[in-house]
Amino acid sequence: QDSRSRIGYGYPVGGVVDRLFDALEEDQTSIGFTIAETPYVDAPITSDILTDDLEEDLQLSEFADGYIMVAKIVDYVPVTPIPGFITEENIERAKRNFPGPDPESVEEGEVTPGELNEFIAGTASNMSRIFEGFE
């Protein structure tokens, strides 16, 4: 997340890694590299979530040893929720394994399958709007 962005999210590593895709061969669909072996070792990390409590700037080499990218962020598409995926038969398992952020009622154990399905669909819809903001 990046509060300086109008959509609340920013390009990974300020767009530096996304620009690598522009240099790829036409048939190459992904990229992976060891950060220490690139000129991006000192690329700044500006995400609020990662830097809020730090006194100094965070660099890519301090955050990760390698980077794998399967697409430019503008090409990302969120998952498509399966209608009715959560049912009465699987809701207890779904609540135990819910990846979060949790709707408050999951923690209290009072969520229904319909509410959980709506939450999942709403999250996917929000991600669609976020990805559209990168175009």
N, C-alpha and C positions, 0 to 999 in steps of 0.2 A: 504494500500500500504506500501511497505517496500523497500527502495532503496538499502538495503544491500542484498537483494535476487536477484539471477540472472534473475528471471522472473518478478521482480518488485513487487511481492506480497509475503507475508509470511503466515505461518500457524496462525490461530487465537490463540492468547495468547501464541505465540511461540511454538505451538504444544501440549501444556499441555492438552487442552480440547480434542483434537483429540485422545490422548492416553487413555482417559477415555473409548472410544469406544472399545478398546481392552479388557477391563475388563467386558464388558456387556455380559449378557447371550445371547446365540445364537438367541433366538426368540425376543430379545429386539432390537427395531429398532430406538429408539430415547432416548434422555436424557434431563432432565431439572432439574435445581437446583437453590437454593438461594445461592449466592456466599458467604455471611457471614457465612454460615453453613459448609463451606468446607475448606480444607487446601490451596485452591487456592486464598484466600482473598488477599494475597500479591503478586500474580503472576504479573510479569511486562508486561506492554503494550509497545511494541516497534514500532508500526506503525508510520511511519514518519508523516502521515496526522494528527494523534492525538497528537504527542509529539513535533513537531517542535518548537512551541512557548512556551514550558514549560521550566522552569528552573530546575525542579526536575523530577524524574522518575514518571510515571503514573502507578498505580496499578489497577488490575482488579476491586477491590472493589470500586475504585473511578470512574470507568467508567460505571459500571452497577450493579444493585441489583441482577439480575438473569441471567441465561444463558439457552437457549434452542437450542438443536442441533439435527437435523434430520438425519445427515449422517456425515461421515468423509469427509473432504474437497476433498480428493482424489476420492471420489465417486460422487462428484457433476457433474451435466450435465447441460449445459446451455439450455435455452428454444430454441425451434425450431421455427424460424420465419415462418409465414404463407406467402407464395408467393402472392404478389399482395394485401396484407392486406390493405394498404393505397391506396385509390382510389380518383378520382376527387370528388366523392360524400362525402367522409368523411375527406378530407385533412384539412379543416379548423378546425374541431374538433380535429384532430390528432395534429395539430400544437399548439393549445391551451393547450392540455393535455400532450404534449411530455415530458417524464420524464428527459431528458437530460443525459449525456452532449449533448447539442444541436449542430447539425451541424450549422455553421454560417448562412447559408441561411435561416434557420427556423426563426431566430431572425429578419431577413430582410423581411420575408414573401415571398421569391422567390423560395422556394423549391418545386419540383414537387413530385407527388406520387412515381414515379420511384426512384428518388434520396433518398427519405425518406425510402423506402423499402430497397434500397441498404445499407443505413447507418445502419438500424436495422440488416440486415443479416451480415454485416461486424462486428458489435459489438458482435453478437452471435459467429461468427467465432473466433474473438479475445479471447473471454472468453473460448472457447474450448481449445485453445492453452495454456491459463493460467492454466486451470485445469489440462491439461496434464503435465505441469511442476511440479506438486506435486507428480507424481507417482514415 
